[in-house]
Amino acid sequence: MDKVKIDFNEENIRQVAIETIYGIWSCIDWDKVDTRRAYGIWDEFGNKIKAAAMTTNSYEKFVEKLARKMDVRSLRHSIFSKTNQQSDEFKQAVLKLIREETLQLVLEVRLNNEARKEMKQALEEKERQQKELQERDRQVTFTNKGVKLNEEY
């Protein structure tokens, strides 16, 4: 596997922090989250991020600790392996940012998640409308002699 080097700058550090948090969020087993817990899940998630970040000294241990706290069994995002390949200095900068800006990062992940949901819903609605149009198009057939109505629709 080729080692991917991420430039050491504030923007990339912030992006890796966001992707790390989202990576764990997206691996949560929602079948194990009851309705009452789901209501306050973002607060719980933010608190557990802060706790895991403050009680560890390495990026890898932070990810492991947070995954355990959120009952995540497998991490399936490439951000974890890409980040593990980076320098210790880079990983420490990511962990420092997570410690210092937990709330802002969680809010950004939450907003990005909401935007993804809205885009998915809009796409599904557009596909539904497209199917309706195709269905209506099948009701009428144009022939050399004129228009034929298909009565089976």
C-alpha positions as CSV (number, residue, x, y, z in Angstrom):
1,M,0.0,0.0,0.0
2,D,1.4,3.4,-1.0
3,K,2.0,5.9,1.8
4,V,-0.2,9.0,1.2
5,K,1.4,12.1,2.5
6,I,-1.0,14.9,3.7
7,D,0.4,18.4,3.6
8,F,0.9,19.7,7.2
9,N,-1.3,22.8,7.2
10,E,-4.3,24.1,9.3
11,E,-6.9,23.3,6.6
12,N,-5.7,19.7,6.2
13,I,-5.5,19.2,10.0
14,R,-9.1,20.4,10.3
15,Q,-10.3,18.3,7.4
16,V,-8.7,15.1,8.9
17,A,-10.2,15.9,12.3
18,I,-13.7,16.3,10.7
19,E,-13.2,13.1,8.7
20,T,-12.1,11.2,11.7
21,I,-15.2,12.3,13.7
22,Y,-17.5,11.6,10.8
23,G,-15.7,8.2,10.2
24,I,-16.6,7.1,13.7
25,W,-20.1,8.6,13.5
26,S,-20.9,6.8,10.3
27,C,-19.8,3.4,11.8
28,I,-22.2,3.6,14.7
29,D,-24.5,0.6,14.8
30,W,-27.9,2.4,14.8
31,D,-29.7,-0.9,15.5
32,K,-28.2,-0.7,19.0
33,V,-29.3,2.9,19.6
34,D,-32.7,3.1,21.2
35,T,-35.1,6.1,20.6
36,R,-34.4,7.8,23.9
37,R,-30.7,7.6,23.4
38,A,-30.9,8.8,19.8
39,Y,-32.6,12.0,21.0
40,G,-29.4,13.2,22.7
41,I,-26.9,11.3,20.6
42,W,-25.1,14.4,19.3
43,D,-24.5,15.6,22.9
44,E,-23.4,12.2,24.0
45,F,-21.1,11.9,20.9
46,G,-19.5,15.3,21.6
47,N,-18.9,14.5,25.3
48,K,-17.3,11.2,24.4
49,I,-15.1,12.8,21.8
50,K,-13.9,15.3,24.4
51,A,-13.3,12.6,27.0
52,A,-11.4,10.3,24.7
53,A,-9.3,13.2,23.3
54,M,-8.4,14.5,26.8
55,T,-7.5,11.1,28.3
56,T,-5.1,9.9,25.6
57,N,-1.9,11.1,24.1
58,S,-2.0,9.6,20.6
59,Y,-4.4,9.7,17.6
60,E,-4.6,5.9,17.4
61,K,-5.6,5.5,21.0
62,F,-8.1,8.3,20.7
63,V,-9.8,6.6,17.7
64,E,-9.7,3.3,19.5
65,K,-11.1,4.7,22.7
66,L,-13.9,6.7,21.0
67,A,-14.9,3.7,18.9
68,R,-15.2,1.6,22.0
69,K,-17.2,4.3,23.8
70,M,-19.6,4.5,20.9
71,D,-19.8,0.7,20.6
72,V,-18.3,0.8,17.0
73,R,-17.1,-2.7,16.1
74,S,-15.3,-1.9,12.8
75,L,-13.9,1.3,11.3
76,R,-14.4,1.1,7.5
77,H,-13.2,4.5,6.4
78,S,-9.9,5.1,4.7
79,I,-9.2,8.2,6.7
80,F,-7.9,6.1,9.6
81,S,-5.3,4.2,7.6
82,K,-4.3,7.4,5.8
83,T,-3.9,9.3,9.0
84,N,-2.0,6.5,10.7
85,Q,0.6,6.8,7.9
86,Q,1.3,10.5,8.7
87,S,4.0,11.8,11.0
88,D,3.5,11.8,14.7
89,E,3.6,15.6,14.6
90,F,0.6,15.7,12.2
91,K,-1.4,13.2,14.3
92,Q,-0.7,15.2,17.4
93,A,-1.9,18.4,15.7
94,V,-5.1,16.6,14.7
95,L,-5.6,15.4,18.3
96,K,-4.9,18.9,19.7
97,L,-7.5,20.4,17.4
98,I,-10.0,17.8,18.4
99,R,-9.3,18.7,22.1
100,E,-9.5,22.4,21.6
101,E,-12.5,22.6,19.2
102,T,-14.6,19.6,19.9
103,L,-17.9,21.5,19.8
104,Q,-17.2,23.3,16.6
105,L,-16.0,20.1,14.9
106,V,-19.0,18.1,16.0
107,L,-21.3,20.9,14.8
108,E,-19.6,20.9,11.5
109,V,-19.9,17.1,11.2
110,R,-23.6,17.5,12.1
111,L,-24.3,20.2,9.6
112,N,-22.4,18.2,6.9
113,N,-24.5,15.1,7.8
114,E,-27.8,17.1,7.6
115,A,-26.7,18.5,4.2
116,R,-25.9,14.9,3.0
117,K,-29.4,13.8,4.1
118,E,-31.1,16.7,2.4
119,M,-29.2,16.1,-0.8
120,K,-30.1,12.4,-0.7
121,Q,-33.8,13.2,-0.2
122,A,-33.7,15.8,-3.0
123,L,-32.1,13.2,-5.3
124,E,-34.7,10.6,-4.3
125,E,-37.5,13.1,-5.0
126,K,-36.1,13.9,-8.4
127,E,-35.8,10.2,-9.3
128,R,-39.4,9.7,-8.2
129,Q,-40.6,12.6,-10.3
130,Q,-38.5,11.3,-13.3
131,K,-40.2,7.9,-12.9
132,E,-43.7,9.6,-12.8
133,L,-42.8,11.4,-16.0
134,Q,-41.7,8.2,-17.7
135,E,-44.9,6.5,-16.6
136,R,-47.0,9.3,-18.1
137,D,-44.9,9.2,-21.3
138,R,-45.9,5.5,-21.7
139,Q,-49.6,6.5,-21.6
140,V,-49.3,8.1,-25.0
141,T,-47.6,6.7,-28.1
142,F,-46.9,8.7,-31.3
143,T,-47.4,6.8,-34.5
144,N,-47.3,7.7,-38.2
145,K,-51.1,8.0,-38.2
146,G,-51.3,10.1,-35.0
147,V,-51.5,9.6,-31.3
148,K,-52.4,6.4,-29.7
149,L,-53.6,6.3,-26.1
150,N,-52.4,3.2,-24.1
151,E,-55.4,2.3,-22.0
152,E,-53.6,-0.2,-19.8
153,Y,-52.0,2.6,-17.8
